[in-house]
Structure formats: structure tokens, C-alpha cells
Amino acid sequence: MRENPLRNAAITTLVLGALCVLAALDDSAWSSDATAGMALFSVVGLALGIVSLRISRRGRGMAVAGIVVSAIGLLASLWLV
């Protein structure tokens, strides 16, 4: 059975968003490169989630969760600037 590549995009969205939120919870000193990387991961997560949500019906809940978590990660990275 062949897997749906857009379901993998929904999983990737959720993972990227979770990485950004977990990185925001880290209490170490932040450099501008780390903040820019976190914002980049969040934007890629948002884009993948929106594409996955608009094209496929399967994995829809995971895509929505990934979009929400990526948006929280993006807001956190903007707050850290």
C-alpha cells in the first residue's frame, strides 16, 4: 500500500511546529541566527500545513494541529526578537 505524500506533509508540519515551540521554551541565550531559524521552520510548517489541508482530506486533523502549533512557534520567534 502506497502512503499519501500529503499525509507526510501534515506530519512534517506538526513536527516542525513542535520543534519551534520546544525551542521557544528553552531558557538559554538567543542569537539572531537561532531566532531566524526558528521563524523559518515555522513558516515552512505553516506552508506545508496549508497545502496539505487544501489538497487532501486525509490527515486533516494533523494538518490543522500542525498549522496551529507552527503559528504559535512563529509568534514565539517574533516575540524573542
C-alpha positions in Angstrom: 0.0 0.0 0.0 1.4 3.4 -1.0 1.4 6.2 1.5 0.0 9.6 0.8 2.8 12.1 0.5 0.5 14.9 1.8 -0.1 12.9 4.9 3.7 13.1 5.4 3.4 16.8 4.8 0.9 17.0 7.7 3.2 15.1 9.9 6.2 17.3 8.9 4.1 20.4 9.7 3.3 19.1 13.2 7.0 18.1 13.9 8.3 21.5 12.7 5.8 23.4 14.8 6.6 21.3 17.9 10.3 21.8 17.4 9.8 25.6 17.3 7.6 25.6 20.4 10.0 23.4 22.3 12.9 25.7 21.2 11.0 28.7 22.4 10.7 27.1 25.9 14.4 26.7 26.1 15.9 29.2 28.6 19.3 29.7 27.1 20.5 32.9 25.4 19.1 33.5 22.0 21.2 34.6 19.0 19.6 36.2 15.9 20.5 33.2 13.9 18.6 30.8 16.2 15.6 33.1 16.1 15.7 33.3 12.3 16.0 29.6 12.0 13.0 29.1 14.3 11.0 31.6 12.3 12.0 29.8 9.1 10.9 26.4 10.4 7.6 27.9 11.5 6.9 29.5 8.1 7.8 26.2 6.3 5.5 24.4 8.7 2.7 26.8 8.0 3.1 26.5 4.3 3.2 22.7 4.3 0.2 22.6 6.6 -1.9 24.9 4.4 -1.0 22.9 1.2 -1.8 19.6 2.9 -5.1 21.0 4.2 -6.2 22.3 0.9 -5.3 19.3 -1.2 -6.1 16.2 0.9 -8.9 15.1 3.2 -6.8 12.5 5.0 -4.6 13.8 7.7 -6.7 16.9 8.0 -6.7 17.0 11.8 -3.0 16.6 11.9 -2.6 19.4 9.4 -4.8 21.7 11.4 -2.8 20.9 14.6 0.4 21.5 12.8 -0.8 24.9 11.5 -1.8 25.9 15.0 1.5 24.8 16.6 3.5 26.4 13.8 1.7 29.7 14.2 2.4 29.5 18.0 6.1 28.9 17.1 6.1 31.8 14.7 4.6 34.1 17.3 7.2 32.9 19.8 10.1 33.5 17.5 8.8 37.0 16.7 8.4 37.7 20.4 12.0 36.6 21.0 13.4 39.1 18.5 
